């Protein structure tokens, strides 16, 4: 979709056509397109069908708002989901922010949350189509009075007079917005799928974003969850955010808890933070309970803090599983009651699960090269019972732990 096609969508004819496609079935798109082209220009039909598909995809992030909004393919994939954007907007509001420059605004997901929190936003992106989409979203949601969209290179924007800056640089090789826009205890690791791993290869670079952040009283820089801790400036606080157990992003805060690290779990908004991280906890034998820390906790290097909460120890000095002899619930880790601790062996596992009538196995791994789906196929499970199987290392040895979540009957 180009800018002309998007503009066509905003006409009365485009709006009527788009509104009629809310519940259309993408599996029947060819037939639907053929029918619609008898009544509408082909360019408008193509744009409307494409936008209808994007709205259906965006519902997972934006809920019912998705059907009042507009998107680009990159915008759907890379926009901040509503719950995360609302949480961050409330953080800005609590810090007294009233006017904010959203640099690399994309389709406007964060700007929308900020405006709904009462913050006036200058939303900047250098891509004309992306800016048109962001502007249309502000108008469609009744927020145009609080969101000014400007098409420009963010590196040329003066932020004088703003209380805060939010920067979401491009972190994927395929994203055009650019300057417009391990499983170990210590986390880390490299991702795949076109992502950029070097913070200086972000567009704009992390060093530029840090410089922009230091020009205003408050700032937040959205970065990849795998950012090395040594890349975090001393005057920034680093926060890792997960949503329903899935790590979504890391944020470098300026003007809020400098030198701290934190893990925030949404939708509960529970936050674990410290200004002085504890050393890695010792390893010891597997006890009755196993705790699986949330991914944000692992990324933030706060496993030791959770271990202290539950009175636990590691099962291996390189593995982010905590074990304890007594149950102490914590929102920052899922607890399992362990029934078996065995050296890894496929035949032994298969025989044991067959003997116990296990038909459903949730297979988790940390520190194991075995793929859960491959193992599940080989087990050929049958029976009425369920179990959680952990493929991991205990004191350096490949092991299998069997158990169940403590909240299960």
C-alpha positions as CSV (number, residue, x, y, z in Angstrom):
1,X,0.0,0.0,0.0
2,X,1.4,3.4,-0.9
3,X,0.4,6.8,0.3
4,X,-2.2,7.4,-2.5
5,X,-3.9,4.1,-1.8
6,X,-4.1,4.9,1.9
7,X,-5.5,8.3,1.2
8,X,-8.2,6.6,-1.0
9,X,-9.1,4.5,2.1
10,X,-9.9,7.7,4.1
11,X,-12.5,8.9,1.6
12,X,-16.2,8.1,2.3
13,X,-16.1,5.4,-0.3
14,X,-13.0,3.8,1.2
15,X,-14.5,4.0,4.7
16,X,-17.7,2.3,3.7
17,X,-15.8,-0.5,1.9
18,X,-13.5,-1.0,4.8
19,X,-16.3,-1.1,7.3
20,X,-18.0,-3.8,5.4
21,X,-14.9,-6.0,5.6
22,X,-14.6,-6.3,9.4
23,X,-15.7,-9.9,9.5
24,X,-14.6,-11.1,6.2
25,X,-12.8,-14.5,5.8
26,X,-9.3,-14.2,4.5
27,X,-9.6,-17.7,3.1
28,X,-12.2,-16.4,0.7
29,X,-10.2,-13.3,-0.3
30,X,-9.9,-14.2,-4.0
31,X,-13.7,-14.6,-4.4
32,X,-14.3,-11.5,-2.2
33,X,-11.9,-9.4,-4.3
34,X,-13.5,-10.5,-7.5
35,X,-16.9,-9.6,-6.3
36,X,-15.9,-6.2,-4.9
37,X,-14.0,-5.2,-8.1
38,X,-17.3,-5.3,-9.9
39,X,-18.4,-2.4,-7.8
40,X,-15.2,-0.5,-6.7
41,X,-11.9,0.5,-8.3
42,X,-9.3,-2.3,-8.1
43,X,-6.8,-0.1,-6.2
44,X,-9.4,0.7,-3.5
45,X,-10.4,-3.0,-3.2
46,X,-6.7,-4.1,-2.8
47,X,-6.1,-1.4,-0.1
48,X,-9.2,-2.2,1.8
49,X,-8.6,-5.9,1.8
50,X,-5.0,-5.4,2.9
51,X,-6.1,-3.1,5.7
52,X,-8.8,-5.6,6.8
53,X,-6.2,-8.3,7.1
54,X,-3.9,-6.1,9.2
55,X,-6.8,-5.1,11.5
56,X,-7.5,-8.7,12.2
57,X,-3.9,-9.4,13.0
58,X,-3.7,-6.2,15.2
59,X,-6.6,-7.2,17.3
60,X,-4.3,-9.3,19.5
61,X,-2.3,-6.2,20.4
62,X,-5.0,-3.5,20.3
63,X,-8.2,-5.2,21.1
64,X,-11.4,-3.6,19.7
65,X,-9.4,-0.4,18.9
66,X,-7.8,-2.3,16.0
67,X,-11.0,-2.0,14.0
68,X,-10.9,1.8,14.3
69,X,-7.2,2.0,13.5
70,X,-4.9,1.8,10.5
71,X,-1.8,-0.2,10.0
72,X,1.2,-1.0,7.9
73,X,2.6,-4.6,7.9
74,X,5.7,-3.5,9.8
75,X,3.5,-1.4,12.1
76,X,1.4,-4.4,13.2
77,X,4.5,-6.5,13.9
78,X,6.5,-3.9,15.7
79,X,4.0,-1.7,17.5
80,X,3.9,-1.9,21.3
81,X,1.0,-3.9,22.5
82,X,-1.6,-1.7,24.3
83,X,-1.0,-3.1,27.9
84,X,2.7,-2.4,27.7
85,X,2.2,1.1,26.2
86,X,-0.4,2.0,28.9
87,X,2.0,0.8,31.6
88,X,4.8,3.0,30.3
89,X,2.4,6.0,29.8
90,X,1.4,5.7,33.4
91,X,5.1,5.7,34.4
92,X,5.7,8.9,32.5
93,X,2.6,10.5,34.0
94,X,3.8,9.5,37.5
95,X,7.1,11.3,36.8
96,X,5.2,14.5,36.1
97,X,5.5,14.4,32.3
98,X,3.0,16.6,30.4
99,X,4.7,17.1,27.1
100,X,6.7,14.4,25.4
101,X,8.5,13.9,22.1
102,X,7.9,10.4,20.7
103,X,10.8,9.8,18.3
104,X,10.3,7.0,15.8
105,X,6.6,6.9,16.6
106,X,5.6,4.3,14.0
107,X,1.9,3.9,13.6
108,X,1.4,5.6,17.0
109,X,0.7,2.9,19.5
110,X,2.7,4.5,22.3
111,X,1.5,8.0,21.4
112,X,-2.1,6.8,21.7
113,X,-1.5,5.4,25.2
114,X,0.4,8.6,26.3
115,X,-2.4,10.9,25.0
116,X,-5.0,8.8,26.8
117,X,-3.0,9.4,30.0
118,X,-3.2,13.1,29.4
119,X,0.2,13.7,27.9
120,X,0.6,16.0,24.9
121,X,2.7,14.2,22.3
122,X,4.9,15.2,19.3
123,X,5.0,12.0,17.3
124,X,7.8,11.9,14.7
125,X,8.7,9.5,11.9
126,X,10.4,10.1,8.6
127,X,8.3,7.7,6.5
128,X,5.3,9.6,4.9
129,X,3.0,6.6,4.8
130,X,3.7,5.8,8.5
131,X,3.1,9.4,9.5
132,X,-0.2,9.4,7.6
133,X,-1.3,6.2,9.4
134,X,-0.3,7.6,12.8
135,X,-2.2,10.8,12.0
136,X,-5.3,8.9,11.0
137,X,-5.1,6.8,14.1
138,X,-5.0,9.9,16.3
139,X,-8.0,11.3,14.5
140,X,-10.0,8.0,14.5
141,X,-9.5,7.6,18.3
142,X,-10.4,11.2,19.1
143,X,-6.8,12.1,20.2
144,X,-5.8,14.6,17.5
145,X,-5.8,17.5,19.9
146,X,-3.1,15.8,22.0
147,X,-1.0,14.1,19.2
148,X,0.9,16.2,16.7
149,X,2.4,14.0,13.9
150,X,5.4,15.4,12.2
151,X,7.2,13.7,9.2
152,X,10.9,14.3,9.8
153,X,14.2,12.8,10.7
154,X,14.2,12.5,14.4
155,X,17.9,13.4,14.6
156,X,16.9,16.9,13.4
157,X,14.1,17.4,16.0
158,X,14.7,20.0,18.8
159,X,13.3,18.7,22.1
160,X,13.6,22.0,23.9
161,X,10.5,22.6,25.9
162,X,9.5,19.0,26.3
163,X,9.4,17.2,29.7
164,X,10.4,13.9,28.2
165,X,11.6,11.9,25.2
166,X,10.6,8.4,24.2
167,X,12.8,6.7,21.5
168,X,11.9,3.4,19.8
169,X,14.7,2.9,17.2
170,X,14.6,0.4,14.4
171,X,16.0,-2.9,15.5
172,X,15.2,-5.0,12.4
173,X,17.0,-5.0,9.2
174,X,13.8,-5.0,7.2
175,X,12.2,-2.0,8.9
176,X,12.4,1.2,6.9
177,X,11.5,3.7,9.7
178,X,15.0,3.9,10.9
179,X,15.9,7.3,12.3
180,X,12.3,8.0,11.8
181,X,11.6,5.4,13.9
182,X,20.3,-18.0,26.8
183,X,18.8,-19.6,28.9
184,X,21.5,-19.2,31.5
185,X,21.2,-17.5,34.9
186,X,22.4,-14.3,33.3
187,X,20.1,-14.5,30.3
188,X,21.3,-12.9,27.1
189,X,21.8,-14.7,23.8
190,X,21.1,-13.8,20.2
191,X,17.8,-13.7,18.4
192,X,16.9,-14.4,14.8
193,X,14.4,-13.2,12.2
194,X,16.1,-10.1,10.8
195,X,16.7,-8.4,14.2
196,X,19.7,-6.1,14.7
197,X,21.9,-7.1,17.7
198,X,24.4,-4.4,17.9
199,X,22.8,-1.3,19.7
200,X,25.0,1.0,17.6
201,X,23.4,-0.5,14.5
202,X,20.0,0.6,15.6
203,X,18.5,3.4,13.6
204,X,19.0,5.8,15.2
205,X,22.0,4.4,17.1
206,X,21.8,3.8,20.8
207,X,24.5,6.3,21.5
208,X,22.5,9.0,19.6
209,X,19.3,8.0,21.6
210,X,21.2,8.2,24.9
211,X,22.5,11.7,23.9
212,X,18.9,12.8,23.2
213,X,17.7,11.3,26.5
214,X,20.2,13.4,28.4
215,X,18.8,16.6,27.0
216,X,15.4,16.3,28.8
217,X,14.4,15.7,32.5
218,X,12.9,12.2,31.7
219,X,13.4,9.8,28.9
220,X,12.8,6.1,28.0
221,X,14.6,4.3,25.3
222,X,13.1,1.0,24.0
223,X,15.8,-1.6,23.3
224,X,16.0,-5.3,22.5
225,X,15.6,-7.6,25.6
226,X,18.9,-9.1,24.8
227,X,20.9,-5.9,25.2
228,X,24.1,-6.5,27.1
229,X,24.0,-5.2,30.7
230,X,27.4,-3.5,30.1
231,X,25.8,-1.4,27.4
232,X,23.4,0.2,29.9
233,X,24.8,3.7,30.9
234,X,25.5,4.3,34.6
235,X,23.0,7.1,34.7
236,X,20.1,4.9,33.4
237,X,17.8,2.4,35.0
238,X,17.2,-0.7,33.0
239,X,13.8,-2.4,33.0
240,X,12.7,-5.7,31.3
241,X,9.0,-6.1,30.6
242,X,7.1,-9.3,30.0
243,X,3.4,-9.9,29.2
244,X,1.9,-13.1,30.4
245,X,5.3,-14.7,30.6
246,X,6.6,-13.5,27.2
247,X,9.4,-11.0,27.3
248,X,8.4,-8.1,25.1
249,X,11.1,-5.4,25.5
250,X,13.7,-3.7,27.6
251,X,13.6,0.0,28.4
252,X,16.4,2.3,29.5
253,X,15.0,5.0,31.8
254,X,16.7,8.4,32.4
255,X,15.4,10.4,35.4
256,X,14.0,7.3,37.1
257,X,16.0,5.1,39.4
258,X,19.4,5.5,37.8
259,X,21.7,2.5,38.2
260,X,18.8,0.1,39.0
261,X,17.7,-3.0,37.2
262,X,14.1,-4.2,37.3
263,X,11.7,-6.8,35.9
264,X,8.0,-5.8,35.4
265,X,5.4,-8.5,34.8
266,X,2.2,-7.5,33.0
267,X,-0.8,-7.4,33.2
268,X,-0.3,-7.5,37.0
269,X,2.3,-4.6,36.9
270,X,4.3,-6.3,39.6
271,X,7.9,-5.1,39.6
272,X,11.0,-6.6,41.1
273,X,13.9,-4.1,41.2
274,X,17.2,-3.4,42.9
275,X,20.0,-0.9,42.9
276,X,22.5,-3.5,44.0
277,X,22.0,-6.9,42.4
278,X,22.9,-9.9,44.6
279,X,25.6,-12.4,43.5
280,X,24.5,-15.6,41.8
281,X,23.0,-18.0,44.4
282,X,24.8,-21.3,45.1
283,X,23.8,-24.6,43.5
284,X,22.5,-27.5,45.4
285,X,20.4,-30.7,45.3
286,X,16.9,-30.6,43.8
287,X,14.3,-30.2,46.5
288,X,10.6,-30.7,46.6
289,X,9.8,-27.6,44.6
290,X,11.2,-26.1,41.4
291,X,10.8,-22.4,40.5
292,X,10.9,-21.2,36.9
293,X,11.6,-17.4,37.0
294,X,9.8,-15.2,34.5
295,X,11.8,-14.4,31.4
296,X,12.0,-10.7,32.4
297,X,13.6,-11.7,35.8
298,X,16.2,-13.8,33.9
299,X,17.0,-11.0,31.5
300,X,17.3,-8.5,34.3
301,X,19.7,-10.8,36.1
302,X,17.4,-10.9,39.1
303,X,17.3,-14.7,39.6
304,X,19.3,-14.3,42.8
305,X,16.7,-11.9,44.2
306,X,13.9,-14.5,43.5
307,X,16.0,-17.3,45.1
308,X,16.3,-15.1,48.2
309,X,12.5,-14.6,48.3
310,X,11.8,-18.3,48.2
311,X,14.7,-19.5,50.3
312,X,16.1,-21.4,47.3
313,X,19.2,-22.4,45.4
314,X,20.1,-23.2,41.8
315,X,19.9,-26.7,40.5
316,X,23.1,-25.9,38.5
317,X,25.3,-22.8,38.6
318,X,24.6,-22.1,34.9
319,X,20.8,-22.8,34.8
320,X,18.1,-20.4,35.8
321,X,16.0,-22.9,37.7
322,X,15.6,-22.4,41.4
323,X,14.8,-25.3,43.8
324,X,13.7,-25.2,47.5
325,X,12.4,-27.7,50.1
326,X,9.5,-25.5,51.2
327,X,6.9,-23.7,49.1
328,X,7.0,-19.9,49.2
329,X,4.8,-18.4,46.4
330,X,6.2,-15.5,44.4
331,X,4.7,-13.6,41.4
332,X,8.1,-13.6,39.8
333,X,8.4,-17.4,39.2
334,X,6.1,-20.3,38.5
335,X,6.4,-23.1,41.1
336,X,6.3,-26.8,40.4
337,X,6.2,-29.7,42.8
338,X,8.8,-32.2,41.7
339,X,8.1,-36.0,41.9
340,X,11.2,-37.4,40.1
341,X,14.8,-36.4,39.4
342,X,16.4,-38.8,36.9
343,X,19.5,-38.9,34.6
344,X,18.3,-38.2,31.1
345,X,17.3,-41.3,29.1
346,X,14.6,-41.6,26.5
347,X,13.7,-45.3,27.2
348,X,13.5,-44.7,30.9
349,X,11.2,-41.7,30.4
350,X,9.0,-43.4,27.9
351,X,8.5,-46.4,30.2
352,X,7.8,-44.3,33.2
353,X,5.2,-42.2,31.5
354,X,3.5,-45.2,30.0
355,X,3.4,-46.8,33.5
356,X,1.8,-43.7,34.9
357,X,-0.8,-43.4,32.1
358,X,0.5,-40.0,31.0
359,X,-1.2,-38.7,27.8
360,X,-0.2,-35.1,28.0
361,X,3.3,-33.8,28.7
362,X,4.3,-30.2,28.9
363,X,8.0,-30.3,28.0
364,X,10.3,-27.5,29.1
365,X,14.0,-27.2,28.5
366,X,16.8,-25.1,29.8
367,X,20.4,-26.2,29.1
368,X,19.4,-29.1,26.9
369,X,20.0,-29.6,23.2
370,X,16.9,-31.8,22.8
371,X,13.9,-30.2,21.1
372,X,10.6,-30.7,23.0
373,X,8.5,-31.4,19.9
374,X,11.0,-34.1,18.7
375,X,10.9,-35.7,22.1
376,X,7.1,-35.6,22.3
377,X,6.8,-37.5,19.0
378,X,9.1,-40.2,20.3
379,X,7.2,-40.6,23.5
380,X,3.9,-41.5,21.8
381,X,1.9,-40.7,24.9
382,X,-1.4,-42.2,25.8
383,X,-3.5,-42.0,29.0
384,X,-5.6,-39.7,31.1
385,X,-2.9,-38.0,33.2
386,X,-0.6,-35.1,32.6
387,X,2.9,-34.2,33.7
388,X,5.5,-31.4,33.2
389,X,8.9,-32.7,32.1
390,X,12.0,-30.5,32.5
391,X,15.0,-31.3,30.3
392,X,18.0,-29.6,32.0
393,X,21.2,-30.0,33.9
394,X,21.6,-30.8,37.5
395,X,25.1,-30.3,38.9
396,X,26.4,-30.4,35.4
397,X,24.7,-33.7,34.4
398,X,21.9,-34.0,31.7
399,X,18.8,-34.7,33.8
400,X,15.0,-35.1,33.6
401,X,12.7,-33.6,36.3
402,X,9.1,-34.6,36.5
403,X,6.4,-32.6,38.3
404,X,3.3,-30.4,38.1
405,X,2.4,-26.8,38.7
406,X,1.6,-26.3,42.4
407,X,-1.8,-24.7,41.5
408,X,-3.0,-27.9,39.7
409,X,-5.2,-30.3,41.7
